[in-house]
Amino acid sequence: MIKTRNVGIYLFEGVELLDFAGPYEVFTMVNQGGPAAFNVYTVSENQPEIRTFNGLVAKADYTFSDSPQADILVIPGGINPASQLTNETVLNWLKEQSDHAEITLSVCTGTLLLAKIGLLKGLSATTHHMAYDRLVELAPDTNIEKGKRFIDNGKIITSAGVSAGIDSSLYVVARLLGPEIASRASKTMEYVSNELTF
């Protein structure tokens, strides 16, 4: 019997669309034609709706006050993560959720938030190529691996920019449920990755 895991995806004003939509697609695709392995939902701080970096309006399923505990926490990036890096409410919620999650997965500049809350100390990490310098500033004791699509530290997984979130999400599916299920989701999506072999 498959355990259903909560996949909580954090949304905020200016979030990069594919950073969260890619993982959302992967985890929901796994549920097609079989028992639900993932309960996928979105969470914002306190707004029922947010506007993505490119103008799409997305509705959050929950806010911080009523969201379930995530088993897999997905932290996407955005064009200007500075507002998130200085928001103590956001940082505290992410830390609390991550502390109790099985896996925390960052995409793109979402990795900067992991650095800010101290979750990358002594680990290896990656992010969008345009944010390497900022990541070095925030996480001087982290090994920044430039050019990597994603890096698995066990509980903490970081991804490079934008579409890399699809690769890292498929990797999580393979790690938790096996490569056959991840491969099926990838084929259904007609997504070909140079990083993954199933």
C-alpha positions in Angstrom: 0.0 0.0 0.0 1.4 3.4 -1.0 1.7 6.0 1.6 0.2 9.3 0.6 2.7 12.2 1.2 1.7 15.8 1.5 3.6 18.0 -1.0 3.3 21.6 0.1 4.4 24.2 -2.5 5.1 27.7 -1.3 3.8 30.6 -3.4 4.5 34.3 -3.1 4.2 37.5 -5.1 6.6 37.3 -8.0 7.2 33.6 -7.9 8.6 32.1 -11.1 5.8 30.1 -12.7 7.7 27.0 -13.9 9.5 26.8 -10.5 6.3 25.7 -8.9 4.2 24.5 -11.8 6.9 22.0 -12.9 7.0 20.2 -9.6 3.2 20.5 -9.3 2.9 18.7 -12.6 5.3 15.9 -11.7 3.8 15.1 -8.4 0.2 15.2 -9.6 1.1 13.2 -12.7 2.3 10.3 -10.6 -1.3 10.0 -9.2 -2.8 9.4 -12.6 -4.1 5.9 -13.1 -3.2 4.6 -9.6 -3.5 5.2 -5.9 -2.6 8.8 -4.8 1.0 8.8 -3.8 1.0 12.6 -3.3 -1.5 15.1 -1.9 -0.2 18.2 -3.7 -1.3 21.7 -2.6 -0.1 25.3 -2.6 0.5 27.6 0.4 0.9 31.4 0.6 1.7 33.5 3.6 -1.7 35.3 3.9 -3.1 35.9 0.4 -5.6 33.7 -1.4 -4.2 34.8 -4.7 -0.7 35.7 -5.8 0.7 37.0 -9.1 3.6 35.2 -10.7 6.7 37.0 -12.1 5.2 36.9 -15.6 1.7 38.0 -14.5 -0.3 34.8 -14.1 -2.7 34.9 -11.1 -2.6 31.7 -9.1 -4.8 30.7 -6.2 -3.3 29.2 -3.1 -5.0 26.3 -1.5 -3.9 27.3 2.0 -2.3 30.1 3.9 0.3 29.7 6.7 -2.5 29.7 9.3 -4.3 26.6 8.1 -1.8 24.7 5.9 -1.1 21.0 6.7 2.4 19.9 7.6 4.3 19.0 4.4 6.1 15.7 4.0 7.8 17.3 0.9 8.2 21.0 1.1 8.9 22.7 -2.3 10.4 26.2 -2.2 10.4 27.9 -5.6 12.3 31.0 -6.6 11.3 34.3 -8.2 12.7 37.3 -10.0 13.3 39.2 -6.8 13.6 37.0 -3.7 14.8 39.9 -1.5 11.3 40.5 -0.1 11.2 36.9 1.1 14.7 36.9 2.5 13.7 39.7 5.0 10.3 38.4 5.9 10.6 36.8 9.3 7.1 35.3 9.2 8.0 33.5 5.9 11.4 32.4 7.1 10.0 31.0 10.4 7.3 29.1 8.6 9.7 27.6 6.1 12.0 26.5 8.9 9.2 25.0 10.9 7.8 23.1 7.9 11.3 21.9 6.8 12.2 20.7 10.3 9.3 18.3 10.2 9.3 17.4 6.5 10.8 14.3 5.0 12.3 16.3 2.1 12.8 20.0 1.5 13.2 20.7 -2.2 14.3 24.2 -3.5 14.1 25.3 -7.0 16.1 28.2 -8.6 16.5 31.1 -6.1 14.4 29.2 -3.6 17.8 27.9 -2.5 18.6 31.4 -1.2 15.8 31.0 1.4 17.3 27.7 2.5 20.6 29.5 3.0 19.0 32.3 4.9 17.4 29.9 7.4 20.6 28.0 7.9 19.7 24.8 6.3 22.7 24.6 3.9 25.5 24.7 6.4 28.1 22.1 5.5 26.1 20.9 2.5 26.5 21.1 -1.2 24.0 23.3 -3.1 23.1 24.8 -6.4 20.8 27.5 -7.7 20.1 29.6 -10.8 23.3 30.5 -12.5 22.6 34.2 -12.0 22.3 33.8 -8.2 25.6 32.0 -7.5 27.2 35.1 -6.0 24.2 35.8 -3.8 24.2 32.2 -2.6 27.9 32.5 -1.7 27.1 35.6 0.4 24.3 33.9 2.2 26.0 30.5 2.7 29.8 30.9 2.9 30.1 27.5 4.5 28.2 25.7 1.7 29.9 24.0 -1.2 28.3 25.7 -4.3 28.3 23.3 -7.2 27.9 25.4 -10.4 26.4 23.7 -13.4 24.7 20.9 -11.5 21.0 20.4 -12.3 20.2 19.3 -8.8 22.0 18.1 -5.6 20.7 15.6 -3.2 21.9 16.0 0.4 19.4 13.5 1.8 16.7 15.6 3.5 17.7 18.8 1.6 17.6 18.8 -2.3 18.5 22.0 -4.2 17.9 22.6 -7.9 19.3 24.9 -10.5 17.0 27.4 -12.4 13.4 27.1 -13.5 13.0 23.9 -15.5 15.5 22.0 -13.2 12.7 21.7 -10.7 11.1 19.1 -13.1 14.3 17.0 -13.0 14.6 17.2 -9.2 11.0 16.4 -8.7 11.2 13.3 -10.9 14.3 12.4 -9.0 12.4 12.6 -5.7 9.7 10.4 -7.2 12.3 7.8 -8.2 13.9 8.0 -4.8 10.7 7.5 -2.9 8.6 5.3 -5.2 11.1 3.7 -7.7 12.5 4.6 -11.1 9.6 2.8 -12.9 7.0 5.2 -11.5 9.2 8.3 -12.2 9.8 7.1 -15.8 6.1 6.6 -16.4 5.4 10.2 -15.2 8.2 11.5 -17.4 6.9 9.7 -20.4 3.3 10.8 -19.8 4.6 14.4 -19.6 6.8 13.8 -22.7 9.7 15.3 -20.8 13.2 14.2 -21.6 15.9 14.9 -19.1 19.6 14.7 -19.8 20.3 14.2 -16.1 18.0 11.3 -15.3 18.1 7.7 -16.6 15.3 5.4 -15.6 
